[in-house]
């Protein structure tokens, strides 16, 4: 295994299947994974900012400018202010983003039990890339943070119903394949799956924080999921088979049984 501290861009442009790729194949197929189109959404940017603020604060200071007041780019003064700030070659966050970042930071530094637990699982080495071969296939993982006997992963969330509880977390785990991610990371980095911790951070007031651990059933289903996805990916890499649907799911008339 090759372990190195490279950039996020270097990691994502490297060869090898990642947990994100396996999750996509599991949710759709190799065919769809090879035709995915990345969408850069405002929610992704905010999530990236929160991650970097927490895990790599020095890089965050270098990469972002946080305005202390709103900059109205519809006005002449606002346009001039923004143009002047752009010379800094930093990403200029919005004032609303700054308020969210400050709210998250305040919540994370509070004295409630979940915040204390989250801080415990944020002590370690952040954003370190691991490259290796598994079952003859090049693969890679880049945990948010690897500590002494544990892995932690930050999930920023804003549920539409305003709830921030067990049912929502469980739904997210299955909807986005987070159980595959946990099982894959734990197996590849020789960490017990129950020592993979999700740190959920609410992206709006009151910026609640919850640390969760997957149960044995979720881990087993996640492991079965990533192994199945890996088999499909291996068939593509070695044989050029770009599987889309399981033949057992295709009915006699050619339609897909759901």
C-alpha atoms as an extended CHARMM CRD file, in Angstrom:
* protein
*
       258  EXT
         1         1  UNK       CA              0.0000000000        0.0000000000        0.0000000000  PROA      1               0.0000000000
         2         2  UNK       CA              1.2290000000        3.4820000000       -0.9000000000  PROA      2               0.0000000000
         3         3  UNK       CA              0.2860000000        6.1650000000        1.6330000000  PROA      3               0.0000000000
         4         4  UNK       CA              0.8620000000        9.8150000000        0.8390000000  PROA      4               0.0000000000
         5         5  UNK       CA             -0.3850000000       13.3040000000        1.5210000000  PROA      5               0.0000000000
         6         6  UNK       CA             -1.3660000000       14.5090000000       -1.9290000000  PROA      6               0.0000000000
         7         7  UNK       CA             -3.9480000000       17.0550000000       -2.9560000000  PROA      7               0.0000000000
         8         8  UNK       CA             -7.6390000000       16.3210000000       -3.3470000000  PROA      8               0.0000000000
         9         9  UNK       CA             -7.3110000000       16.9700000000       -7.0790000000  PROA      9               0.0000000000
        10        10  UNK       CA             -4.3550000000       14.5800000000       -7.3930000000  PROA      10              0.0000000000
        11        11  UNK       CA             -6.2730000000       11.8950000000       -5.5250000000  PROA      11              0.0000000000
        12        12  UNK       CA             -9.4330000000       12.1440000000       -7.6290000000  PROA      12              0.0000000000
        13        13  UNK       CA             -7.4580000000       12.1570000000      -10.8910000000  PROA      13              0.0000000000
        14        14  UNK       CA             -5.5400000000        9.0080000000       -9.8960000000  PROA      14              0.0000000000
        15        15  UNK       CA             -6.1860000000        5.5480000000      -11.2670000000  PROA      15              0.0000000000
        16        16  UNK       CA             -8.0320000000        2.9870000000       -9.2270000000  PROA      16              0.0000000000
        17        17  UNK       CA            -11.6040000000        2.5390000000       -8.1170000000  PROA      17              0.0000000000
        18        18  UNK       CA            -12.6490000000        4.4600000000       -5.0230000000  PROA      18              0.0000000000
        19        19  UNK       CA            -15.3980000000        4.0030000000       -2.4600000000  PROA      19              0.0000000000
        20        20  UNK       CA            -17.3790000000        6.6970000000       -4.2800000000  PROA      20              0.0000000000
        21        21  UNK       CA            -17.0830000000        4.7300000000       -7.5040000000  PROA      21              0.0000000000
        22        22  UNK       CA            -18.1640000000        1.4980000000       -5.8540000000  PROA      22              0.0000000000
        23        23  UNK       CA            -21.1580000000        3.2730000000       -4.3000000000  PROA      23              0.0000000000
        24        24  UNK       CA            -22.1730000000        4.5980000000       -7.7180000000  PROA      24              0.0000000000
        25        25  UNK       CA            -21.8320000000        1.1710000000       -9.3490000000  PROA      25              0.0000000000
        26        26  UNK       CA            -23.8340000000       -0.4010000000       -6.5210000000  PROA      26              0.0000000000
        27        27  UNK       CA            -26.5950000000        2.2030000000       -6.8540000000  PROA      27              0.0000000000
        28        28  UNK       CA            -26.6970000000        2.1180000000      -10.6590000000  PROA      28              0.0000000000
        29        29  UNK       CA            -24.2230000000        0.1140000000      -12.7460000000  PROA      29              0.0000000000
        30        30  UNK       CA            -20.7950000000        0.1650000000      -14.3830000000  PROA      30              0.0000000000
        31        31  UNK       CA            -22.5060000000        1.4280000000      -17.5340000000  PROA      31              0.0000000000
        32        32  UNK       CA            -23.9900000000        4.4280000000      -15.7180000000  PROA      32              0.0000000000
        33        33  UNK       CA            -20.8320000000        5.0420000000      -13.6720000000  PROA      33              0.0000000000
        34        34  UNK       CA            -18.8040000000        5.3990000000      -16.8730000000  PROA      34              0.0000000000
        35        35  UNK       CA            -21.2700000000        8.0180000000      -18.1410000000  PROA      35              0.0000000000
        36        36  UNK       CA            -21.6820000000       10.0730000000      -14.9940000000  PROA      36              0.0000000000
        37        37  UNK       CA            -21.6030000000       13.8590000000      -15.2650000000  PROA      37              0.0000000000
        38        38  UNK       CA            -20.3640000000       15.8420000000      -12.2960000000  PROA      38              0.0000000000
        39        39  UNK       CA            -22.5640000000       18.7300000000      -11.1870000000  PROA      39              0.0000000000
        40        40  UNK       CA            -21.0080000000       21.4660000000       -9.0890000000  PROA      40              0.0000000000
        41        41  UNK       CA            -23.8520000000       22.5270000000       -6.8010000000  PROA      41              0.0000000000
        42        42  UNK       CA            -23.8340000000       25.2500000000       -4.0910000000  PROA      42              0.0000000000
        43        43  UNK       CA            -24.4950000000       22.5660000000       -1.4520000000  PROA      43              0.0000000000
        44        44  UNK       CA            -21.3310000000       20.7380000000       -2.5420000000  PROA      44              0.0000000000
        45        45  UNK       CA            -19.2790000000       23.9110000000       -2.1830000000  PROA      45              0.0000000000
        46        46  UNK       CA            -20.5620000000       24.5490000000        1.3370000000  PROA      46              0.0000000000
        47        47  UNK       CA            -19.8710000000       20.9590000000        2.3250000000  PROA      47              0.0000000000
        48        48  UNK       CA            -16.3340000000       21.2500000000        0.9710000000  PROA      48              0.0000000000
        49        49  UNK       CA            -15.7970000000       24.4740000000        2.9120000000  PROA      49              0.0000000000
        50        50  UNK       CA            -16.9910000000       22.9050000000        6.1730000000  PROA      50              0.0000000000
        51        51  UNK       CA            -14.7490000000       19.8850000000        5.6370000000  PROA      51              0.0000000000
        52        52  UNK       CA            -11.7010000000       22.0300000000        4.9570000000  PROA      52              0.0000000000
        53        53  UNK       CA            -12.4070000000       24.4140000000        7.8240000000  PROA      53              0.0000000000
        54        54  UNK       CA            -12.5360000000       21.4960000000       10.2730000000  PROA      54              0.0000000000
        55        55  UNK       CA             -9.9160000000       19.1410000000        8.8630000000  PROA      55              0.0000000000
        56        56  UNK       CA             -7.3810000000       21.4860000000        7.2550000000  PROA      56              0.0000000000
        57        57  UNK       CA             -7.7670000000       24.9250000000        8.8580000000  PROA      57              0.0000000000
        58        58  UNK       CA             -4.4550000000       26.2890000000        7.5690000000  PROA      58              0.0000000000
        59        59  UNK       CA             -5.3010000000       25.3700000000        3.9760000000  PROA      59              0.0000000000
        60        60  UNK       CA             -8.7690000000       26.8230000000        4.5260000000  PROA      60              0.0000000000
        61        61  UNK       CA             -7.2730000000       30.1960000000        5.4730000000  PROA      61              0.0000000000
        62        62  UNK       CA             -5.1040000000       30.1130000000        2.3760000000  PROA      62              0.0000000000
        63        63  UNK       CA             -7.9130000000       29.1500000000        0.0220000000  PROA      63              0.0000000000
        64        64  UNK       CA            -10.8730000000       31.2540000000        1.1730000000  PROA      64              0.0000000000
        65        65  UNK       CA            -11.6850000000       34.8590000000        1.8890000000  PROA      65              0.0000000000
        66        66  UNK       CA            -14.4960000000       35.3450000000        4.4110000000  PROA      66              0.0000000000
        67        67  UNK       CA            -16.2290000000       38.7230000000        4.0460000000  PROA      67              0.0000000000
        68        68  UNK       CA            -17.4270000000       40.4700000000        7.2000000000  PROA      68              0.0000000000
        69        69  UNK       CA            -20.3800000000       42.0280000000        5.3940000000  PROA      69              0.0000000000
        70        70  UNK       CA            -22.5470000000       41.3360000000        2.3690000000  PROA      70              0.0000000000
        71        71  UNK       CA            -21.1570000000       42.2920000000       -1.0100000000  PROA      71              0.0000000000
        72        72  UNK       CA            -23.9650000000       43.3030000000       -3.3540000000  PROA      72              0.0000000000
        73        73  UNK       CA            -22.5460000000       42.6570000000       -6.8060000000  PROA      73              0.0000000000
        74        74  UNK       CA            -25.6020000000       44.2760000000       -8.3940000000  PROA      74              0.0000000000
        75        75  UNK       CA            -24.2820000000       47.6780000000       -7.3400000000  PROA      75              0.0000000000
        76        76  UNK       CA            -21.2880000000       49.5510000000       -8.7050000000  PROA      76              0.0000000000
        77        77  UNK       CA            -19.6300000000       49.5990000000       -5.2850000000  PROA      77              0.0000000000
        78        78  UNK       CA            -20.2390000000       45.9010000000       -4.8440000000  PROA      78              0.0000000000
        79        79  UNK       CA            -18.7740000000       45.0760000000       -8.2420000000  PROA      79              0.0000000000
        80        80  UNK       CA            -15.6870000000       47.1580000000       -7.4880000000  PROA      80              0.0000000000
        81        81  UNK       CA            -15.2730000000       45.5440000000       -4.0750000000  PROA      81              0.0000000000
        82        82  UNK       CA            -15.5670000000       42.0530000000       -5.5500000000  PROA      82              0.0000000000
        83        83  UNK       CA            -13.0990000000       42.8770000000       -8.3330000000  PROA      83              0.0000000000
        84        84  UNK       CA            -10.5990000000       44.1310000000       -5.7500000000  PROA      84              0.0000000000
        85        85  UNK       CA            -10.9910000000       41.0190000000       -3.6210000000  PROA      85              0.0000000000
        86        86  UNK       CA            -10.6090000000       38.7710000000       -6.6710000000  PROA      86              0.0000000000
        87        87  UNK       CA             -7.0070000000       39.9420000000       -6.9710000000  PROA      87              0.0000000000
        88        88  UNK       CA             -6.2490000000       37.9170000000       -3.8350000000  PROA      88              0.0000000000
        89        89  UNK       CA             -6.6200000000       34.7000000000       -5.8520000000  PROA      89              0.0000000000
        90        90  UNK       CA             -8.7880000000       33.2060000000       -3.1370000000  PROA      90              0.0000000000
        91        91  UNK       CA            -12.2890000000       31.7650000000       -3.2680000000  PROA      91              0.0000000000
        92        92  UNK       CA            -14.5840000000       34.5230000000       -2.0590000000  PROA      92              0.0000000000
        93        93  UNK       CA            -17.2770000000       33.0320000000        0.1310000000  PROA      93              0.0000000000
        94        94  UNK       CA            -20.6640000000       34.6510000000        0.5090000000  PROA      94              0.0000000000
        95        95  UNK       CA            -21.6930000000       36.3860000000        3.7030000000  PROA      95              0.0000000000
        96        96  UNK       CA            -24.4010000000       33.7520000000        4.2210000000  PROA      96              0.0000000000
        97        97  UNK       CA            -21.7840000000       31.0070000000        3.9620000000  PROA      97              0.0000000000
        98        98  UNK       CA            -19.7100000000       32.7860000000        6.5850000000  PROA      98              0.0000000000
        99        99  UNK       CA            -22.6520000000       32.7840000000        8.9920000000  PROA      99              0.0000000000
       100       100  UNK       CA            -23.0860000000       29.0390000000        8.5130000000  PROA      100             0.0000000000
       101       101  UNK       CA            -19.3790000000       28.3680000000        8.9890000000  PROA      101             0.0000000000
       102       102  UNK       CA            -19.3430000000       30.3740000000       12.2070000000  PROA      102             0.0000000000
       103       103  UNK       CA            -22.4290000000       28.5290000000       13.4310000000  PROA      103             0.0000000000
       104       104  UNK       CA            -20.8470000000       25.1500000000       12.7360000000  PROA      104             0.0000000000
       105       105  UNK       CA            -17.6180000000       26.1610000000       14.4540000000  PROA      105             0.0000000000
       106       106  UNK       CA            -19.4560000000       27.4130000000       17.5270000000  PROA      106             0.0000000000
       107       107  UNK       CA            -21.5160000000       24.2270000000       17.7490000000  PROA      107             0.0000000000
       108       108  UNK       CA            -18.4640000000       21.9920000000       17.3350000000  PROA      108             0.0000000000
       109       109  UNK       CA            -16.6400000000       23.8500000000       20.1080000000  PROA      109             0.0000000000
       110       110  UNK       CA            -19.5730000000       23.6890000000       22.5320000000  PROA      110             0.0000000000
       111       111  UNK       CA            -19.6570000000       21.6380000000       25.7270000000  PROA      111             0.0000000000
       112       112  UNK       CA            -22.5080000000       19.2680000000       24.8950000000  PROA      112             0.0000000000
       113       113  UNK       CA            -21.7170000000       15.5510000000       24.8750000000  PROA      113             0.0000000000
       114       114  UNK       CA            -22.0280000000       15.0030000000       21.1310000000  PROA      114             0.0000000000
       115       115  UNK       CA            -19.7350000000       17.9370000000       20.3290000000  PROA      115             0.0000000000
       116       116  UNK       CA            -17.1560000000       16.5790000000       22.7700000000  PROA      116             0.0000000000
       117       117  UNK       CA            -17.4230000000       13.1420000000       21.1700000000  PROA      117             0.0000000000
       118       118  UNK       CA            -17.0610000000       14.6400000000       17.6990000000  PROA      118             0.0000000000
       119       119  UNK       CA            -13.9040000000       16.4880000000       18.7490000000  PROA      119             0.0000000000
       120       120  UNK       CA            -12.4910000000       13.2050000000       20.0680000000  PROA      120             0.0000000000
       121       121  UNK       CA            -12.9930000000       11.6220000000       16.6590000000  PROA      121             0.0000000000
       122       122  UNK       CA            -11.3960000000       14.5840000000       14.9090000000  PROA      122             0.0000000000
       123       123  UNK       CA             -7.9730000000       13.9360000000       16.4280000000  PROA      123             0.0000000000
       124       124  UNK       CA             -5.7360000000       12.2710000000       13.8580000000  PROA      124             0.0000000000
       125       125  UNK       CA             -4.3880000000       12.6020000000       10.3300000000  PROA      125             0.0000000000
       126       126  UNK       CA             -6.8180000000       14.2180000000        7.8690000000  PROA      126             0.0000000000
       127       127  UNK       CA             -7.1070000000       13.6540000000        4.1250000000  PROA      127             0.0000000000
       128       128  UNK       CA             -4.3160000000       11.0940000000        3.6310000000  PROA      128             0.0000000000
       129       129  UNK       CA             -4.5180000000        9.0420000000        0.4170000000  PROA      129             0.0000000000
       130       130  UNK       CA             -4.0110000000        5.2700000000        0.3320000000  PROA      130             0.0000000000
       131       131  UNK       CA             -3.3430000000        3.4350000000       -2.9510000000  PROA      131             0.0000000000
       132       132  UNK       CA             -3.3560000000       -0.3640000000       -3.1990000000  PROA      132             0.0000000000
       133       133  UNK       CA             -4.4610000000       -3.4370000000       -5.1210000000  PROA      133             0.0000000000
       134       134  UNK       CA             -7.4430000000       -5.4850000000       -3.9850000000  PROA      134             0.0000000000
       135       135  UNK       CA             -8.5350000000       -8.6910000000       -5.7380000000  PROA      135             0.0000000000
       136       136  UNK       CA             -6.2200000000       -7.7520000000       -8.5860000000  PROA      136             0.0000000000
       137       137  UNK       CA             -7.8310000000       -4.3360000000       -9.1000000000  PROA      137             0.0000000000
       138       138  UNK       CA             -6.2370000000       -0.9410000000       -8.4530000000  PROA      138             0.0000000000
       139       139  UNK       CA             -8.1140000000        0.8720000000       -5.7130000000  PROA      139             0.0000000000
       140       140  UNK       CA             -7.7940000000        3.8910000000       -3.4470000000  PROA      140             0.0000000000
       141       141  UNK       CA             -9.2710000000        5.3990000000       -0.3000000000  PROA      141             0.0000000000
       142       142  UNK       CA             -8.9200000000        8.8350000000        1.2670000000  PROA      142             0.0000000000
       143       143  UNK       CA            -10.6240000000        8.9390000000        4.6760000000  PROA      143             0.0000000000
       144       144  UNK       CA            -11.6030000000       12.3280000000        6.0390000000  PROA      144             0.0000000000
       145       145  UNK       CA             -9.5800000000       11.4750000000        9.1170000000  PROA      145             0.0000000000
       146       146  UNK       CA             -7.7070000000        8.4150000000       10.3890000000  PROA      146             0.0000000000
       147       147  UNK       CA             -6.9830000000        8.3880000000       14.0900000000  PROA      147             0.0000000000
       148       148  UNK       CA             -5.6090000000        5.8980000000       16.5840000000  PROA      148             0.0000000000
       149       149  UNK       CA             -7.7380000000        2.8480000000       15.8100000000  PROA      149             0.0000000000
       150       150  UNK       CA            -10.6260000000        4.6600000000       14.1410000000  PROA      150             0.0000000000
       151       151  UNK       CA            -11.7490000000        6.4010000000       10.9760000000  PROA      151             0.0000000000
       152       152  UNK       CA            -14.1250000000        9.3500000000       10.9750000000  PROA      152             0.0000000000
       153       153  UNK       CA            -16.1260000000       10.8140000000        8.1340000000  PROA      153             0.0000000000
       154       154  UNK       CA            -17.8750000000       14.1920000000        8.1610000000  PROA      154             0.0000000000
       155       155  UNK       CA            -21.3480000000       14.3350000000        6.6410000000  PROA      155             0.0000000000
       156       156  UNK       CA            -22.9660000000       17.7480000000        6.3010000000  PROA      156             0.0000000000
       157       157  UNK       CA            -26.7430000000       17.4920000000        6.1270000000  PROA      157             0.0000000000
       158       158  UNK       CA            -29.8840000000       19.5650000000        5.9110000000  PROA      158             0.0000000000
       159       159  UNK       CA            -32.9690000000       17.3760000000        5.9540000000  PROA      159             0.0000000000
       160       160  UNK       CA            -36.0560000000       18.9090000000        4.3640000000  PROA      160             0.0000000000
       161       161  UNK       CA            -38.3480000000       17.9940000000        7.2290000000  PROA      161             0.0000000000
       162       162  UNK       CA            -36.0720000000       19.7140000000        9.7370000000  PROA      162             0.0000000000
       163       163  UNK       CA            -35.4990000000       16.4930000000       11.6280000000  PROA      163             0.0000000000
       164       164  UNK       CA            -32.0330000000       15.4370000000       12.6320000000  PROA      164             0.0000000000
       165       165  UNK       CA            -32.4470000000       11.9840000000       14.1370000000  PROA      165             0.0000000000
       166       166  UNK       CA            -31.8440000000        8.2610000000       13.7940000000  PROA      166             0.0000000000
       167       167  UNK       CA            -34.3980000000        7.6220000000       11.0290000000  PROA      167             0.0000000000
       168       168  UNK       CA            -32.9180000000       10.3500000000        8.8450000000  PROA      168             0.0000000000
       169       169  UNK       CA            -29.3610000000        9.1130000000        9.3600000000  PROA      169             0.0000000000
       170       170  UNK       CA            -30.3770000000        5.5330000000        8.5720000000  PROA      170             0.0000000000
       171       171  UNK       CA            -32.1860000000        6.6680000000        5.4240000000  PROA      171             0.0000000000
       172       172  UNK       CA            -29.1210000000        8.5960000000        4.2630000000  PROA      172             0.0000000000
       173       173  UNK       CA            -26.8600000000        5.5960000000        4.8960000000  PROA      173             0.0000000000
       174       174  UNK       CA            -28.8830000000        3.3600000000        2.5690000000  PROA      174             0.0000000000
       175       175  UNK       CA            -29.7740000000        6.0480000000        0.0360000000  PROA      175             0.0000000000
       176       176  UNK       CA            -26.1780000000        7.1140000000       -0.5640000000  PROA      176             0.0000000000
       177       177  UNK       CA            -24.3790000000        3.8470000000        0.1260000000  PROA      177             0.0000000000
       178       178  UNK       CA            -22.5450000000        5.1000000000        3.1870000000  PROA      178             0.0000000000
       179       179  UNK       CA            -22.5720000000        1.5500000000        4.5840000000  PROA      179             0.0000000000
       180       180  UNK       CA            -20.5070000000        0.4600000000        1.5540000000  PROA      180             0.0000000000
       181       181  UNK       CA            -18.0720000000        3.2750000000        2.2350000000  PROA      181             0.0000000000
       182       182  UNK       CA            -17.6760000000        2.3420000000        5.8950000000  PROA      182             0.0000000000
       183       183  UNK       CA            -17.1840000000       -1.3690000000        5.2020000000  PROA      183             0.0000000000
       184       184  UNK       CA            -14.7320000000       -0.7340000000        2.3420000000  PROA      184             0.0000000000
       185       185  UNK       CA            -12.6200000000        1.7740000000        4.2680000000  PROA      185             0.0000000000
       186       186  UNK       CA            -12.5670000000       -0.3710000000        7.3960000000  PROA      186             0.0000000000
       187       187  UNK       CA            -11.6200000000       -3.5460000000        5.5190000000  PROA      187             0.0000000000
       188       188  UNK       CA             -8.9290000000       -1.8870000000        3.4270000000  PROA      188             0.0000000000
       189       189  UNK       CA             -7.3470000000        0.0260000000        6.3200000000  PROA      189             0.0000000000
       190       190  UNK       CA             -7.6670000000       -2.8140000000        8.8530000000  PROA      190             0.0000000000
       191       191  UNK       CA            -10.0460000000       -0.9780000000       11.1620000000  PROA      191             0.0000000000
       192       192  UNK       CA            -12.9520000000       -2.6850000000       12.8960000000  PROA      192             0.0000000000
       193       193  UNK       CA            -16.1320000000       -1.4730000000       11.1430000000  PROA      193             0.0000000000
       194       194  UNK       CA            -17.6800000000       -0.2730000000       14.4170000000  PROA      194             0.0000000000
       195       195  UNK       CA            -14.6890000000        2.0650000000       14.7240000000  PROA      195             0.0000000000
       196       196  UNK       CA            -15.7910000000        3.8900000000       11.5830000000  PROA      196             0.0000000000
       197       197  UNK       CA            -17.6100000000        6.9780000000       12.8630000000  PROA      197             0.0000000000
       198       198  UNK       CA            -19.9020000000        9.2980000000       10.9480000000  PROA      198             0.0000000000
       199       199  UNK       CA            -19.9320000000       12.8690000000       12.2330000000  PROA      199             0.0000000000
       200       200  UNK       CA            -23.1830000000       14.4830000000       11.0730000000  PROA      200             0.0000000000
       201       201  UNK       CA            -23.2000000000       18.2840000000       11.0340000000  PROA      201             0.0000000000
       202       202  UNK       CA            -26.3460000000       20.2930000000       10.3840000000  PROA      202             0.0000000000
       203       203  UNK       CA            -25.8920000000       23.0410000000        7.7860000000  PROA      203             0.0000000000
       204       204  UNK       CA            -28.4740000000       25.3820000000        9.2930000000  PROA      204             0.0000000000
       205       205  UNK       CA            -29.4320000000       26.6420000000       12.7360000000  PROA      205             0.0000000000
       206       206  UNK       CA            -29.1570000000       25.2020000000       15.3630000000  PROA      206             0.0000000000
       207       207  UNK       CA            -26.1950000000       23.4000000000       13.7070000000  PROA      207             0.0000000000
       208       208  UNK       CA            -26.6880000000       20.1490000000       15.5800000000  PROA      208             0.0000000000
       209       209  UNK       CA            -23.9310000000       17.5300000000       15.6690000000  PROA      209             0.0000000000
       210       210  UNK       CA            -24.3830000000       13.7670000000       16.0560000000  PROA      210             0.0000000000
       211       211  UNK       CA            -21.8120000000       10.9470000000       15.9280000000  PROA      211             0.0000000000
       212       212  UNK       CA            -23.1680000000        7.6130000000       14.6530000000  PROA      212             0.0000000000
       213       213  UNK       CA            -21.9080000000        4.0210000000       14.3370000000  PROA      213             0.0000000000
       214       214  UNK       CA            -23.3010000000        1.4370000000       11.9310000000  PROA      214             0.0000000000
       215       215  UNK       CA            -24.7270000000       -1.8170000000       13.2680000000  PROA      215             0.0000000000
       216       216  UNK       CA            -23.5450000000       -5.2990000000       12.2300000000  PROA      216             0.0000000000
       217       217  UNK       CA            -26.3190000000       -5.7830000000        9.6810000000  PROA      217             0.0000000000
       218       218  UNK       CA            -25.5350000000       -2.5030000000        7.9550000000  PROA      218             0.0000000000
       219       219  UNK       CA            -21.8440000000       -3.4060000000        7.8250000000  PROA      219             0.0000000000
       220       220  UNK       CA            -22.5240000000       -6.8590000000        6.3570000000  PROA      220             0.0000000000
       221       221  UNK       CA            -24.8630000000       -5.3960000000        3.7430000000  PROA      221             0.0000000000
       222       222  UNK       CA            -22.2850000000       -2.7230000000        2.9600000000  PROA      222             0.0000000000
       223       223  UNK       CA            -19.5450000000       -5.3150000000        2.5560000000  PROA      223             0.0000000000
       224       224  UNK       CA            -21.7060000000       -7.4550000000        0.2830000000  PROA      224             0.0000000000
       225       225  UNK       CA            -22.5330000000       -4.3210000000       -1.7040000000  PROA      225             0.0000000000
       226       226  UNK       CA            -18.9610000000       -3.1970000000       -2.3180000000  PROA      226             0.0000000000
       227       227  UNK       CA            -17.8080000000       -6.7440000000       -3.1660000000  PROA      227             0.0000000000
       228       228  UNK       CA            -20.6020000000       -7.0910000000       -5.7260000000  PROA      228             0.0000000000
       229       229  UNK       CA            -19.7800000000       -3.6810000000       -7.2200000000  PROA      229             0.0000000000
       230       230  UNK       CA            -16.0930000000       -4.5860000000       -7.3100000000  PROA      230             0.0000000000
       231       231  UNK       CA            -16.8550000000       -7.8030000000       -9.2040000000  PROA      231             0.0000000000
       232       232  UNK       CA            -18.7760000000       -5.8000000000      -11.8200000000  PROA      232             0.0000000000
       233       233  UNK       CA            -15.9190000000       -3.2940000000      -12.0870000000  PROA      233             0.0000000000
       234       234  UNK       CA            -13.3480000000       -6.0920000000      -12.4110000000  PROA      234             0.0000000000
       235       235  UNK       CA            -15.3640000000       -7.6330000000      -15.2510000000  PROA      235             0.0000000000
       236       236  UNK       CA            -15.2230000000       -4.2810000000      -17.0120000000  PROA      236             0.0000000000
       237       237  UNK       CA            -11.4960000000       -3.6850000000      -16.4160000000  PROA      237             0.0000000000
       238       238  UNK       CA            -10.3760000000       -7.1780000000      -17.3750000000  PROA      238             0.0000000000
       239       239  UNK       CA            -12.9750000000       -8.2670000000      -19.9350000000  PROA      239             0.0000000000
       240       240  UNK       CA            -14.5920000000       -5.0480000000      -21.1430000000  PROA      240             0.0000000000
       241       241  UNK       CA            -18.0020000000       -6.1540000000      -19.8800000000  PROA      241             0.0000000000
       242       242  UNK       CA            -19.9290000000       -2.9540000000      -19.1800000000  PROA      242             0.0000000000
       243       243  UNK       CA            -22.7640000000       -4.4650000000      -17.1780000000  PROA      243             0.0000000000
       244       244  UNK       CA            -25.9000000000       -2.4100000000      -16.7200000000  PROA      244             0.0000000000
       245       245  UNK       CA            -28.6310000000       -4.7340000000      -15.4340000000  PROA      245             0.0000000000
       246       246  UNK       CA            -28.5950000000       -8.1800000000      -13.8790000000  PROA      246             0.0000000000
       247       247  UNK       CA            -30.0200000000      -10.6470000000      -16.4030000000  PROA      247             0.0000000000
       248       248  UNK       CA            -32.2110000000      -12.1030000000      -13.6340000000  PROA      248             0.0000000000
       249       249  UNK       CA            -34.0090000000       -8.7290000000      -13.4750000000  PROA      249             0.0000000000
       250       250  UNK       CA            -34.9030000000       -8.6320000000      -17.1710000000  PROA      250             0.0000000000
       251       251  UNK       CA            -38.3630000000       -9.9960000000      -17.9900000000  PROA      251             0.0000000000
       252       252  UNK       CA            -39.2760000000      -11.9710000000      -21.0950000000  PROA      252             0.0000000000
       253       253  UNK       CA            -40.4810000000       -8.8300000000      -22.9000000000  PROA      253             0.0000000000
       254       254  UNK       CA            -37.1530000000       -7.1050000000      -22.2500000000  PROA      254             0.0000000000
       255       255  UNK       CA            -38.3560000000       -4.7320000000      -19.5410000000  PROA      255             0.0000000000
       256       256  UNK       CA            -36.6220000000       -4.2970000000      -16.2000000000  PROA      256             0.0000000000
       257       257  UNK       CA            -38.3680000000       -5.7430000000      -13.1580000000  PROA      257             0.0000000000
       258       258  UNK       CA            -38.2400000000       -3.2720000000      -10.2570000000  PROA      258             0.0000000000
